Amino acid sequence: MKIESLDLPDDVIRFYLDSGIEELYPPQAEAIEKGLIEGNNLLAAIPTASGKTLLAELAMLKAISKGGKALYIVPLRALASEKFDRFRSFSSVSVKPGENRGLRVGISTGDFESRDEWLGSNDIIVATSEKTDSLLRNETSWMQEITTIVVDEVHLLDSANRGPTLEVTLTKLMKLNPNCQIIALSATVGNAYEVADWLKAKLVLSEWRPTSLREGVYYGGNINFHGSQKLIDPRTNDDAVNILLDTLEEGGQCLVFESSRKNSVSFAKRAGAKVSETLDKLTRNALDELVEQIIENGETEAANELAKCVRNGTAFHHAGLNSAHRRIVEDGFRSNKIKVISSTPTLAAGLNLPARRVIIRSYRRYDPNYGMQPIPVLDYKQMAGRAGRPHLDPYGESVLIAKSYDEMAGLFDNYIDSDAEDIWSKLGSENALRTHILSTIVNGFATTRDGLLEFIEATFFAHQNDTWGIMDVVDECLDFLRDNKMLEGDEALLPTALGRLVSTLYIDPLSGAYMVDGLKKIKNPTTIGLLHLICKTPDMRQLYLRSNESEIINDIVMAHSDEFVEIPPRSKEMEYEWFLAEVKTALLLQDWVDEKPLDPITEKFNVGEGDVHAFADIAEWLMHSMSRLAGLIAPEMSTDVSNQTALLEKRIHYGASPELIELVSIRGIGRVRARKLYDNGIKTTDSIKEAGLERVSELIGPKTALKLFNEIGLHLDIRSEEPGKVNSQTMSSLMENEQSTFSDFEK
């Protein structure tokens, strides 16, 4: 089917033709035949790189050409950024009749207590499922204007963490906009027909790929495929290194999936020694530029480890890296500078990063309850699907590694020749339901127990199960919400002011209950006590407590015993051990706000730089929530902590002491540079101006200093006779010659 034959605006057709897309792939053609651009709901369960995004684009562009608005829901912020960048390429495409302008695209992934009304002027809005849920909770007006909803990675309905939010959000959107078109994009799953039936959608189910995928198992010196073998030259004693060297020799790149962060780092180092021997001078020069970027964007030893690997043409990738490093690695791989990425399975979750060959070094993952366990078939298919770059590779290969013939036979049976598992709703537990029941009542989707039952009947859970069993759990949730004064009434369910605030803050009601109880009891509010209060909540990630840490942290608790709201008795071993893990998490955050360098923090707590930022992000949100709750229940509190929590929220955001807040609030001046300025007597914006550009340049470097002066509204005409040296005019002459305007601060 030709692009030109589609009923789309001329500008859209021209855009795709200019992009080199003239003909649809078979699954795309099937989607058109099933009413994709005629407004029909559709579920596309097709392999990676089979053109799912194009399906979404065609549906959205058609809807926008008829005056509609599209919402594109993704599971991850990184994926949201990737899609946002892609859709911005339509900014020059005129779609709406009578309007001579391109498409407007917006992105929303952050602040959970915000309506983001400004996004309503866009034609396409990209958001995570959690942000979409929060927009519904905050009653954002433009949500009712959405005419097309695209749900990427809809098989994540099966995820215990993200599935319930995605499911409830979709249920609400279908009730809010019953005539809205829904396009769901999924990996191939066992019960795609069941998901399609729930969404009242046509199903496109296909195994077709633009680049053929060969799935095999390495054993006995060969990659064994169905009906053929490929001999691998044994150049080293590491099978995976031998396989990737074979890939590079054929001009391809390699993704290697490992079972843990530690293993991914070790393999990247080990492989680098051999990969470096294959690099030409041009590639080495390009890699040196990446190395500079990595060092510039890192504060820890992990940055140096990554830089050493990248210099050799390899890299590791996991959630412990900071976001800048992950982006450098991804872009370096896409541009074929980095030849091999060794990764944890996080890289398989949605990011568009294909390679000629995918090596799955371990098909087992650690489960804290059961030890090393085989991964699901769906996870294997997601990783294997990364093999083969469309239009770049003649084929793609995924390779599992076996140590015996029986293991090889088992891998063929259990993975290569198996279908992905069915996906199941995870909405049935109290933990999953508690927050969504409150938000459903607050937003008026249900106002009685019967109304709640009716709402639940519309969920994927009810589509798969009888609902009589779940109502006992619903009643337990309602009792909890009443007991904690978030809900009133038996017949009519009415949210209290506390219930409304907890819902809009996007926190678990149990977190809200813990915070309110703690705020009422707290008598000696200190940094560690307030941090522990948020670390006690179920919304906070907990650090794992190692056996040799219990006594150390217990000693800290004893030394600060009057600063904690409540300390469980040591006789309750499990409860006390959990408490110590909460304190350990609070201690990491205390080191962060006390400006401890990242290197010792990561070493002390056995985490990555990315983990520290992730803990800080969650903590900032929870401290903001506690600050808002403190404002609401102030008359019931024995000690007013609202000023302390508001300040601590800022300190967590910047990782800085109170005296640095004014300096770190200036964009581009992080806590390290701010501390250097402060310790040299430059403590405020005014003192920056008084010090002058030359003095500030000596402390933080000329480039950063120039950016700093621009940020505070002083635009300098810099001329330098010597490279690296900045000549500055006097501040008084600058102020006389240039008047700042509002646009100077609009950045």
VEXVOVO-152165 format. One record per residue (C-alpha): x, y, z. Coordinates in steps of 0.5 Angstrom, whole numbers. Each point is the difference from the previous one (the first is absolute). Layout:
PT / X / Y / Z
PT / X / Y / Z
...
***
This chain:
PT / X / Y / Z
PT / 0 / 0 / 0
PT / 3 / 7 / -2
PT / 0 / 6 / 5
PT / -3 / 4 / -6
PT / -6 / -4 / 0
PT / -2 / 2 / 7
PT / -5 / 5 / 2
PT / 5 / 5 / 3
PT / 1 / 7 / -1
PT / 5 / 2 / -6
PT / 5 / 2 / 5
PT / 0 / -6 / 4
PT / 1 / -4 / -6
PT / 6 / 4 / -3
PT / 3 / 0 / 7
PT / 0 / -8 / 0
PT / 3 / 0 / -7
PT / 5 / 5 / 1
PT / 2 / -5 / 6
PT / 1 / -6 / -5
PT / -6 / -3 / 2
PT / -4 / -2 / -6
PT / -4 / -6 / 2
PT / -3 / -3 / 6
PT / 3 / -7 / 4
PT / -5 / -5 / 0
PT / -3 / 1 / 7
PT / -1 / 7 / -2
PT / -4 / -1 / -6
PT / -4 / -5 / 4
PT / -1 / 5 / 5
PT / -2 / 5 / -5
PT / -5 / -5 / -3
PT / -3 / -1 / 8
PT / -2 / 7 / 0
PT / 6 / 4 / 3
PT / -1 / 6 / -3
PT / -7 / 0 / 0
PT / -1 / 0 / 8
PT / 0 / -7 / 2
PT / 3 / -2 / 6
PT / 6 / -5 / -2
PT / 5 / -4 / 4
PT / 7 / -2 / -4
PT / 4 / -6 / 3
PT / 6 / 0 / -4
PT / 7 / -1 / 1
PT / 5 / 6 / 1
PT / 2 / 4 / -6
PT / -6 / -2 / -4
PT / -3 / 7 / 0
PT / -4 / 1 / 6
PT / 2 / 7 / 0
PT / -3 / 2 / -7
PT / -6 / -3 / 2
PT / -1 / 5 / 6
PT / 2 / 5 / -5
PT / -5 / -1 / -5
PT / -6 / -1 / 5
PT / 2 / 7 / 3
PT / 2 / 4 / -6
PT / -7 / -2 / -3
PT / -4 / 2 / 7
PT / 4 / 6 / 0
PT / -2 / 2 / -7
PT / -7 / -1 / 2
PT / 1 / 5 / 6
PT / 2 / -5 / 5
PT / 5 / 0 / 5
PT / 4 / -6 / 2
PT / 3 / -3 / 6
PT / 6 / -5 / 0
PT / 1 / -4 / 6
PT / 7 / -3 / 2
PT / 3 / -4 / 6
PT / 7 / 3 / 0
PT / 2 / 7 / 0
PT / 6 / -1 / -4
PT / -5 / -3 / -5
PT / -4 / 6 / 0
PT / 6 / 4 / -2
PT / 1 / -4 / -5
PT / -7 / 0 / -3
PT / 0 / 8 / 1
PT / 6 / 1 / -4
PT / -3 / -5 / -6
PT / -7 / 4 / 0
PT / 3 / 7 / 0
PT / 3 / -2 / -7
PT / -8 / 2 / -2
PT / 1 / 7 / 3
PT / 1 / 2 / -8
PT / -6 / -4 / -2
PT / -7 / 3 / -1
PT / -5 / -4 / 2
PT / -6 / 4 / 2
PT / -4 / 2 / -6
PT / 0 / 8 / 0
PT / 5 / 1 / 5
PT / 7 / 1 / -3
PT / 4 / -3 / 5
PT / 4 / -6 / 2
PT / -2 / -5 / 6
PT / 1 / 2 / 7
PT / 3 / -5 / 5
PT / 0 / 0 / 7
PT / 3 / -5 / 5
PT / -1 / -1 / 8
PT / 3 / -4 / 4
PT / 2 / 3 / 7
PT / -4 / 4 / 5
PT / -6 / -4 / 3
PT / -4 / 5 / 3
PT / -1 / 4 / -6
PT / -5 / 1 / -6
PT / 5 / 2 / -5
PT / -6 / 4 / -3
PT / 5 / 3 / -5
PT / 1 / -6 / -4
PT / -7 / 0 / -2
PT / 2 / 5 / -6
PT / 4 / -6 / -3
PT / -3 / -5 / -5
PT / 4 / -6 / 3
PT / 2 / -1 / 7
PT / 5 / -5 / 2
PT / -1 / -2 / 8
PT / 2 / -6 / 4
PT / -6 / -4 / 3
PT / 2 / 2 / 7
PT / -1 / 7 / -3
PT / -6 / -1 / -4
PT / -3 / -3 / 7
PT / 2 / 7 / 4
PT / -3 / 4 / -6
PT / -7 / -3 / 1
PT / 1 / 0 / 7
PT / 1 / 8 / 0
PT / -6 / 0 / -5
PT / 4 / 3 / -6
PT / -5 / 3 / -4
PT / 3 / -2 / -7
PT / 0 / -7 / 2
PT / -7 / 0 / -3
PT / 2 / 3 / -7
PT / 4 / -6 / -1
PT / -3 / -4 / -6
PT / 6 / -5 / -1
PT / 4 / -4 / 5
PT / 6 / -4 / -1
PT / 2 / -5 / 5
PT / 8 / -2 / -1
PT / 2 / -7 / 3
PT / -7 / -2 / 2
PT / 2 / -7 / 2
PT / 3 / 4 / 7
PT / -7 / -1 / 2
PT / 3 / -6 / 3
PT / 5 / 4 / 4
PT / -1 / -1 / 7
PT / 3 / 7 / 1
PT / -3 / 4 / -6
PT / -5 / -4 / -2
PT / -6 / 2 / 5
PT / 1 / 7 / -2
PT / 0 / -1 / -7
PT / -6 / -4 / 0
PT / -4 / 5 / 5
PT / 2 / 6 / -5
PT / -2 / -3 / -6
PT / -7 / -2 / 3
PT / -1 / 7 / 2
PT / 2 / 3 / -7
PT / -5 / -5 / -3
PT / -5 / 3 / 5
PT / 2 / 7 / -1
PT / 0 / 0 / -7
PT / -4 / -6 / -3
PT / 0 / 1 / -7
PT / 8 / 1 / 0
PT / 4 / -4 / -4
PT / 5 / -5 / 3
PT / 6 / -2 / -3
PT / 4 / -6 / 4
PT / 7 / -2 / -2
PT / 3 / -6 / 3
PT / 5 / -5 / 0
PT / -3 / -7 / -2
PT / -3 / -3 / 6
PT / -4 / -7 / 1
PT / -7 / 4 / 1
PT / 0 / 6 / -5
PT / -7 / -2 / -2
PT / -2 / 1 / 7
PT / 3 / 7 / 1
PT / -3 / 2 / -7
PT / -7 / -3 / 3
PT / 0 / 5 / 6
PT / 2 / 6 / -4
PT / -5 / -2 / -5
PT / 5 / 0 / -5
PT / 2 / -3 / -7
PT / 6 / -5 / 1
PT / 6 / 0 / -5
PT / 4 / -6 / 2
PT / 7 / -1 / -4
PT / 7 / -3 / 1
PT / 2 / 4 / -6
PT / 7 / 4 / 0
PT / 3 / 4 / -5
PT / 7 / -3 / 2
PT / -1 / -7 / 1
PT / 2 / -3 / 7
PT / 4 / -6 / 1
PT / 0 / -3 / 7
PT / 5 / -5 / 2
PT / 4 / -3 / 6
PT / 7 / 0 / 0
PT / 3 / -7 / 2
PT / 6 / -4 / -2
PT / 4 / 6 / -3
PT / -6 / 1 / -5
PT / -6 / 5 / 0
PT / -6 / -6 / -1
PT / -6 / 3 / -4
PT / -6 / -5 / -2
PT / 3 / -3 / -6
PT / 7 / 3 / 0
PT / 6 / 2 / 4
PT / 5 / 5 / 0
PT / 7 / -1 / 2
PT / 3 / 5 / 5
PT / 8 / 1 / 0
PT / 2 / -1 / 7
PT / 5 / 6 / 1
PT / -1 / 0 / 7
PT / -2 / -4 / 6
PT / -7 / 4 / 1
PT / -5 / -3 / -5
PT / -4 / 7 / 0
PT / 6 / 4 / -2
PT / 1 / -5 / -6
PT / -7 / 1 / -2
PT / 1 / 8 / 0
PT / 6 / 0 / -4
PT / -3 / -4 / -5
PT / -5 / 5 / 0
PT / 5 / 6 / -1
PT / 4 / -4 / -5
PT / -7 / 0 / -5
PT / -1 / 7 / 1
PT / -5 / 0 / 6
PT / -1 / 2 / 7
PT / -2 / -4 / 6
PT / -5 / 1 / 6
PT / 2 / -5 / 6
PT / -5 / -1 / 5
PT / 2 / -2 / 7
PT / -3 / -2 / 6
PT / 2 / 6 / 5
PT / 4 / 7 / 0
PT / 6 / -3 / 2
PT / 0 / -6 / -5
PT / -1 / 6 / -6
PT / 6 / 4 / 3
PT / 4 / -6 / 0
PT / -1 / -2 / -7
PT / 1 / 7 / -3
PT / 7 / 0 / 3
PT / 1 / -7 / -2
PT / -2 / 1 / -7
PT / 3 / 7 / -1
PT / 7 / -3 / 0
PT / -2 / -4 / -6
PT / -4 / 5 / -3
PT / 5 / 5 / 0
PT / 4 / -4 / -5
PT / -5 / 1 / -5
PT / -1 / 7 / 0
PT / 3 / 5 / -6
PT / 3 / 7 / 2
PT / -6 / 4 / -2
PT / -5 / -4 / 5
PT / 5 / 1 / 5
PT / 0 / 7 / -1
PT / -7 / 0 / 0
PT / 0 / -4 / 7
PT / 5 / 5 / 3
PT / -6 / 5 / -1
PT / -5 / -4 / 4
PT / 5 / -2 / 5
PT / 1 / 8 / 2
PT / -8 / 1 / 0
PT / 0 / -6 / 5
PT / 5 / 3 / 5
PT / -3 / 7 / -1
PT / -7 / -3 / 2
PT / 2 / -5 / 6
PT / 3 / 1 / 7
PT / 1 / -7 / 2
PT / 5 / -6 / -1
PT / -5 / -3 / -5
PT / 1 / 6 / -5
PT / 7 / -2 / 0
PT / -2 / -7 / -1
PT / -5 / 1 / -6
PT / 5 / 5 / -3
PT / 6 / -5 / 0
PT / -5 / -5 / -3
PT / -3 / 5 / -5
PT / 8 / 1 / -2
PT / 0 / -7 / -2
PT / -7 / 0 / -4
PT / -4 / -3 / 5
PT / -5 / 2 / 5
PT / -4 / -2 / 6
PT / -7 / 2 / 1
PT / -5 / 0 / 6
PT / -4 / 4 / 5
PT / 6 / 2 / 4
PT / 3 / 4 / -5
PT / -3 / 7 / 0
PT / -4 / 3 / -6
PT / 5 / 4 / -3
PT / 5 / -7 / -1
PT / -6 / -4 / -2
PT / -2 / 5 / -6
PT / 8 / 0 / -2
PT / 0 / -7 / 0
PT / -6 / -1 / -4
PT / 2 / 6 / -5
PT / 7 / -3 / -1
PT / -3 / -7 / -1
PT / -5 / 3 / -5
PT / 5 / 3 / -4
PT / 4 / -6 / 0
PT / 6 / 3 / 4
PT / -1 / -5 / 6
PT / 0 / -7 / -3
PT / -3 / -4 / 6
PT / -4 / 2 / 6
PT / -1 / -5 / 6
PT / -6 / 1 / 3
PT / -5 / -2 / 5
PT / -7 / -1 / -3
PT / -2 / 7 / 1
PT / 2 / 1 / -7
PT / -5 / -5 / -3
PT / -6 / 4 / 3
PT / -2 / 5 / -5
PT / 6 / 4 / -3
PT / 2 / 0 / -7
PT / 7 / -3 / 0
PT / 1 / -6 / -5
PT / 6 / -4 / -1
PT / 2 / -5 / -5
PT / 1 / -5 / 5
PT / -3 / -1 / 7
PT / 4 / -5 / 5
PT / -4 / -2 / 6
PT / 5 / -2 / 5
PT / -4 / -2 / 5
PT / -8 / -2 / 0
PT / 0 / 0 / 8
PT / -2 / 6 / 4
PT / 1 / 1 / 8
PT / -7 / -1 / 3
PT / 1 / 2 / 8
PT / -5 / -5 / 2
PT / 2 / -6 / -5
PT / 7 / 1 / -2
PT / 2 / 0 / -7
PT / -6 / -1 / -4
PT / -1 / -1 / -8
PT / -2 / 6 / -3
PT / -7 / 0 / -4
PT / -1 / -1 / -7
PT / -3 / 7 / -1
PT / 7 / 3 / 3
PT / 4 / -5 / -5
PT / -4 / 2 / -6
PT / 1 / 8 / 2
PT / 7 / -1 / 0
PT / 1 / -5 / -6
PT / -5 / 5 / -4
PT / 6 / 6 / 1
PT / 4 / -4 / -5
PT / 0 / 2 / -7
PT / 0 / 8 / -2
PT / -5 / 1 / -6
PT / 3 / 3 / -6
PT / 7 / -1 / 3
PT / 1 / -8 / 1
PT / -1 / -5 / -5
PT / -3 / -4 / 6
PT / 0 / -1 / 8
PT / 2 / -5 / 4
PT / -1 / -1 / 8
PT / 4 / -5 / 3
PT / -1 / -4 / 7
PT / 6 / -4 / 3
PT / 0 / -7 / 3
PT / 5 / -4 / 3
PT / -3 / -7 / -2
PT / -4 / -3 / -5
PT / -6 / -1 / 5
PT / 0 / 7 / 2
PT / 0 / 2 / -8
PT / -6 / -4 / -1
PT / -3 / 3 / 6
PT / 1 / 7 / -3
PT / -3 / -2 / -7
PT / -6 / -3 / 4
PT / -1 / 5 / 5
PT / 2 / 7 / -4
PT / 1 / -1 / -7
PT / -6 / -4 / -2
PT / -4 / 2 / 6
PT / -6 / 6 / -1
PT / 0 / 6 / 5
PT / -4 / -1 / 6
PT / -7 / 2 / 1
PT / 0 / 7 / 4
PT / -4 / 1 / 6
PT / -3 / 6 / 4
PT / 3 / 1 / 6
PT / -5 / 5 / 3
PT / -3 / -5 / 5
PT / 4 / 1 / 6
PT / -1 / 5 / 6
PT / 6 / 4 / -2
PT / -2 / 1 / -7
PT / -7 / 2 / 1
PT / 1 / 5 / 6
PT / 3 / 6 / -4
PT / -5 / -1 / -6
PT / -6 / -1 / 4
PT / 1 / 7 / 4
PT / 2 / 3 / -7
PT / -6 / -3 / -3
PT / -5 / 3 / 5
PT / 4 / 7 / 1
PT / -1 / 1 / -8
PT / -8 / -2 / 0
PT / 1 / -7 / -4
PT / -3 / -3 / 6
PT / -4 / 3 / 6
PT / -3 / -7 / 3
PT / 2 / -7 / 1
PT / -4 / -2 / -6
PT / 3 / 5 / -4
PT / 7 / -2 / 2
PT / -3 / -7 / -2
PT / -2 / 2 / -7
PT / 7 / 4 / -1
PT / 4 / -7 / 2
PT / -5 / -3 / -5
PT / 3 / 4 / -6
PT / 7 / -2 / 2
PT / 5 / -5 / -3
PT / 0 / -4 / 7
PT / -8 / -1 / -1
PT / 1 / -2 / -7
PT / 4 / -6 / 2
PT / -3 / -1 / 7
PT / -6 / -1 / 4
PT / -1 / 7 / 4
PT / -4 / -3 / 6
PT / 7 / -2 / 3
PT / 3 / 7 / -1
PT / -5 / 4 / 4
PT / 2 / -3 / 7
PT / 7 / 3 / -2
PT / -4 / 7 / -2
PT / -4 / 0 / 7
PT / 7 / -1 / 3
PT / 3 / 6 / -4
PT / -7 / 4 / 2
PT / 1 / -1 / 7
PT / 7 / 2 / 0
PT / -1 / 6 / -3
PT / -6 / 2 / 5
PT / 4 / -2 / 6
PT / 6 / 5 / -3
PT / -5 / 5 / -1
PT / 1 / 1 / -7
PT / -8 / -3 / -2
PT / -6 / 1 / 3
PT / -7 / -3 / 0
PT / -3 / -7 / -1
PT / -5 / 1 / -6
PT / 3 / 6 / -3
PT / 7 / 0 / 0
PT / 3 / 7 / 1
PT / 8 / 2 / 0
PT / 2 / 4 / 5
PT / 5 / 6 / -1
PT / 5 / -5 / 3
PT / -2 / -5 / -5
PT / 0 / 5 / -6
PT / 7 / 2 / 2
PT / 3 / -7 / 0
PT / -3 / -1 / -7
PT / 2 / 6 / -3
PT / 7 / -1 / 3
PT / 1 / -7 / -3
PT / 2 / -4 / 6
PT / -3 / -6 / 2
PT / -5 / 1 / 6
PT / 4 / -4 / 4
PT / 6 / 5 / -1
PT / -5 / 5 / 2
PT / -2 / -3 / 6
PT / 7 / -1 / 3
PT / 2 / 7 / -2
PT / -6 / 3 / 4
PT / 1 / -5 / 6
PT / 7 / 2 / 0
PT / -1 / 8 / -1
PT / -5 / -1 / 6
PT / 5 / -3 / 5
PT / 7 / 3 / -2
PT / 3 / 4 / 6
PT / 7 / 1 / -2
PT / 0 / 1 / -8
PT / 7 / -1 / -3
PT / 3 / -1 / -7
PT / 0 / -8 / 2
PT / -6 / 0 / 3
PT / -4 / 3 / -6
PT / 4 / -4 / -5
PT / -2 / -7 / 4
PT / -7 / 2 / 0
PT / -1 / 0 / -8
PT / 5 / -6 / 0
PT / -5 / -4 / 4
PT / -5 / 1 / -5
PT / -2 / -5 / -6
PT / 1 / 5 / -5
PT / 8 / 0 / 2
PT / 5 / -5 / -3
PT / 3 / -3 / 5
PT / 8 / -2 / 1
PT / 2 / -7 / 1
PT / 2 / -1 / 7
PT / 7 / -4 / 0
PT / 1 / -5 / 6
PT / 6 / 4 / 2
PT / -3 / 7 / 0
PT / -6 / -2 / 6
PT / 5 / 2 / 6
PT / 3 / 6 / -4
PT / -7 / 3 / -1
PT / -3 / -2 / 6
PT / 6 / 4 / 4
PT / -2 / 6 / -5
PT / -8 / -1 / 3
PT / 2 / 0 / 7
PT / 4 / 6 / -1
PT / -6 / 4 / -3
PT / -5 / -4 / 4
PT / -4 / 6 / 1
PT / 0 / 3 / -7
PT / -5 / -6 / -2
PT / -7 / 0 / 0
PT / 0 / -7 / 2
PT / 5 / -6 / 1
PT / -3 / -7 / 0
PT / 2 / -5 / 6
PT / 7 / -4 / -2
PT / -4 / -6 / 2
PT / -4 / 1 / -6
PT / 5 / -3 / -4
PT / -3 / 1 / -7
PT / -3 / 7 / 1
PT / 6 / 2 / 3
PT / 4 / -2 / -6
PT / -4 / 4 / -5
PT / 0 / 6 / 5
PT / 8 / 0 / -1
PT / -1 / -1 / -8
PT / -4 / 6 / 1
PT / 5 / 4 / 4
PT / 6 / -2 / -5
PT / -4 / 3 / -6
PT / -1 / 6 / 4
PT / 7 / 0 / 2
PT / 2 / 0 / -8
PT / -5 / 6 / -1
PT / 3 / 4 / 6
PT / 7 / -1 / -3
PT / -3 / 3 / -7
PT / -3 / 6 / 3
PT / 7 / 1 / 5
PT / 4 / 0 / -7
PT / 4 / -6 / 1
PT / 3 / -2 / -7
PT / -3 / -5 / -4
PT / 6 / -4 / 0
PT / 0 / -2 / 7
PT / -8 / 0 / 0
PT / 0 / -5 / -5
PT / 5 / -5 / 3
PT / -3 / 1 / 7
PT / -7 / -2 / -2
PT / 2 / -5 / -6
PT / -4 / 4 / -5
PT / 1 / 4 / -6
PT / 0 / 7 / -2
PT / -6 / -1 / -3
PT / -3 / -3 / 6
PT / 2 / 6 / 4
PT / -4 / 4 / -5
PT / -6 / -5 / 0
PT / -1 / 0 / 8
PT / 1 / 8 / 0
PT / -6 / 1 / -5
PT / -4 / -5 / 4
PT / 2 / 4 / 6
PT / -2 / 7 / -2
PT / -7 / -2 / -3
PT / -1 / -4 / 7
PT / 3 / 6 / 4
PT / -4 / 5 / -4
PT / -6 / -4 / 1
PT / 1 / 0 / 8
PT / 1 / 7 / 0
PT / -7 / 1 / -3
PT / -3 / -5 / 5
PT / 3 / 4 / 5
PT / -3 / 6 / -2
PT / -7 / -3 / 0
PT / 1 / -3 / 7
PT / 3 / 6 / 3
PT / -5 / 1 / 6
PT / 1 / -8 / 2
PT / 8 / 0 / 0
PT / 3 / 2 / 7
PT / 6 / 2 / -4
PT / 0 / 4 / -7
PT / 5 / -3 / -5
PT / -3 / 4 / -6
PT / 6 / 4 / -1
PT / 5 / -6 / 1
PT / -3 / -4 / -5
PT / -1 / 5 / -5
PT / 8 / 2 / 1
PT / 2 / -8 / 0
PT / -4 / -1 / -7
PT / 4 / 5 / -3
PT / 7 / -3 / 3
PT / -2 / -7 / -2
PT / -1 / 3 / -7
PT / 6 / 4 / -1
PT / 4 / -5 / 5
PT / 3 / 6 / 4
PT / 0 / 3 / 7
PT / -5 / 6 / 2
PT / 5 / 6 / -2
PT / 1 / -3 / -7
PT / -7 / 1 / -2
PT / 0 / 6 / -3
PT / 7 / -1 / -4
PT / -3 / -7 / -3
PT / -6 / 3 / -2
PT / 3 / 3 / -6
PT / 0 / -5 / -6
PT / 7 / -3 / -1
PT / 3 / 1 / 6
PT / 0 / -7 / 4
PT / 1 / -1 / 7
PT / 8 / -1 / -1
PT / 1 / 7 / -3
PT / -5 / 3 / 4
PT / 4 / -2 / 6
PT / 7 / 2 / -3
PT / -3 / 7 / -1
PT / -3 / 0 / 7
PT / 6 / -2 / 3
PT / 4 / 6 / -3
PT / -5 / 5 / 2
PT / -5 / 0 / -6
PT / -7 / -1 / 4
PT / -5 / 3 / -4
PT / -2 / 2 / -7
PT / 2 / 7 / 2
PT / 7 / -2 / 2
PT / 1 / -3 / -7
PT / -2 / 6 / -3
PT / 5 / 4 / 5
PT / 6 / -5 / -1
PT / 0 / 0 / -8
PT / 1 / -4 / -5
PT / 7 / -1 / 0
PT / 0 / -2 / 8
PT / -6 / -5 / -1
PT / 4 / -3 / -6
PT / 6 / -1 / 4
PT / -4 / -5 / 5
PT / -5 / -3 / -5
PT / 3 / 0 / -7
PT / -1 / 6 / -5
PT / -6 / -4 / -4
PT / -4 / -2 / 6
PT / 1 / 7 / 3
PT / -2 / 3 / -7
PT / -7 / -4 / 0
PT / -1 / 2 / 8
PT / 1 / 7 / -2
PT / -5 / -1 / -6
PT / -5 / -4 / 5
PT / 0 / 6 / 5
PT / -2 / 5 / -6
PT / 7 / 3 / -1
PT / 2 / -1 / -8
PT / 7 / 1 / -1
PT / 3 / 2 / -6
PT / 7 / -4 / 1
PT / 6 / 1 / -4
PT / 6 / -4 / 1
PT / 7 / 0 / -3
PT / 3 / -6 / 4
PT / -4 / -7 / -1
PT / -4 / -2 / 7
PT / 1 / 7 / 3
PT / -6 / 5 / 1
PT / 1 / 7 / 0
PT / -6 / 4 / 3
PT / -3 / 7 / 1
PT / -1 / 3 / 6
PT / -7 / -2 / 3
PT / -2 / 7 / 0
PT / 1 / 1 / -7
PT / -4 / -6 / -2
PT / -6 / 2 / 4
PT / 0 / 7 / -3
PT / 1 / -3 / -7
PT / -5 / -6 / 0
PT / -7 / 0 / 3
PT / -3 / -7 / 2
PT / -7 / -2 / -3
PT / -4 / -5 / 2
PT / 2 / -4 / -6
PT / 7 / -1 / 3
PT / -3 / -4 / 6
PT / -5 / -5 / -5
PT / 5 / -6 / -1
***
